[in-house]
């Protein structure tokens, strides 16, 4: 059977680029769920075990990627090539890590000046009282994000925005220990 290859550019490019920043292709155990993108009928997602990036897969009333695992075979500034994987291992239940009942939230935006990323990071850790990896903020698209969190500083932070017509979410675990 010939493997399906998708060339990603155009309106979905920024969303897929965001999703793949959460992958860990150097995972020593080569677990599919941290080295490949996973698609369902409604979402496209990736995780490295410490963060989760998710975008809508059905923004145009039909999935962009067919369900299953997808490997990144080429990633440039203007296009991404994905190949459908034969891997049929189960993807972790992301519903267990996506916060849904957080009682606190703030809206944070990246400013237009050169300190936008560090200012966003400072505002985020100040508001949520959670140390998080700075690199995870660098991967976020420069949008306005709704940040949801709770008083328990060992719990994850949920960030939501919309890129074009696609709902976009990041879940980041704090540095503990």
C-alpha positions, -999 to +999 in steps of 0.1 A: +000+000+000+013+034-010+016+059+019-003+092+017+018+123+017+004+158+025+021+190+015+011+217+040+011+253+030-016+280+028-041+286+055-034+255+076+004+260+076+007+282+107-016+258+126+005+227+117+037+246+124+024+254+159+014+217+165+047+202+155+067+225+179+053+203+207+069+171+192+100+155+206+116+137+176+146+127+197+126+107+222+149+078+232+120+053+233+106+065+199+070+065+213+047+075+184+027+099+206+057+122+212+074+118+178+044+121+155+014+143+149-020+127+157-052+135+140-088+127+148-119+138+128-120+170+149-084+178+161-048+177+151-024+174+181+011+168+193+028+164+227+062+160+242+048+149+275+052+183+291+030+203+267+002+197+243-006+217+212-040+212+195-058+228+165-092+221+149-090+196+121-125+204+109-126+242+105-141+237+070-166+211+080-144+182+069-110+170+083-079+184+067-058+153+078-074+119+079-073+103+114-042+086+126-005+093+131+015+115+107+052+118+105+069+151+096+093+144+067+102+180+058+097+212+077+108+245+061+098+282+065+071+279+038+059+243+037+057+211+057+055+176+043+037+149+063+035+112+056+007+090+069+021+065+094+012+028+097+015+031+134-018+020+151-008+025+187-032+042+210-029+080+216-030+091+252-064+104+264-058+141+262-091+149+280-073+139+312-047+167+309-069+194+294-081+216+322-118+224+319-128+236+353-103+263+360-118+292+379-092+319+371-084+334+337-067+363+321-062+376+285-026+381+275-013+395+242+021+397+226+031+433+223+044+447+190+078+457+203+110+436+205+104+425+240+070+409+233+080+373+240+098+380+273+070+404+285+044+377+277+064+351+296+068+375+326+031+383+326+022+346+324+043+334+352+034+364+374-003+359+370-003+321+372+025+318+398+039+288+379+074+284+366+073+272+330+099+266+303+106+298+283+109+278+251+073+268+253+063+305+251+086+310+220+065+284+202+032+302+207+018+322+178+018+359+184-019+362+192-041+372+222-044+341+244-070+334+271-050+318+299-069+295+323-055+282+355-063+274+391-048+281+426-030+247+426+004+256+412+012+220+403-016+219+377-012+228+341-020+261+324-044+262+294-040+288+267-067+293+240-068+315+209-081+314+173-058+314+143-078+323+113-108+301+116-091+274+137-095+271+175-060+267+189-050+254+223-018+248+243-016+230+276+017+235+295+028+217+326+047+238+352+082+230+362+079+211+395+107+201+418 
